[in-house]
């Protein structure tokens, strides 16, 4: 797990990377799993958020039918409502 999220007041701040994300370079919204103090949680991340970037992966040996990307988050600030709610709260 290379992506971490920490609380900052009522917001969350995400940092880290995700690799081999299908259509990551063309999506408007990403679902990102990140390590928190309470375990792994999911977050809805708009791809136009400050600190969010994608890098398309070229020269692949397979998976050529779709865009494959690396997602990079550098202190992406999200409101508390961006955390996905699950059975653990």
Secondary structure as GFF3:
##gff-version 3
##sequence-region A 1 89
A	DSSP	beta_strand	3	8	.	.	.	ID=ss1
A	DSSP	beta_strand	11	22	.	.	.	ID=ss2
A	DSSP	beta_strand	29	36	.	.	.	ID=ss3
A	DSSP	beta_strand	39	46	.	.	.	ID=ss4
A	DSSP	beta_strand	52	56	.	.	.	ID=ss5
A	DSSP	beta_strand	68	79	.	.	.	ID=ss6
A	DSSP	three_ten_helix	80	82	.	.	.	ID=ss7
###
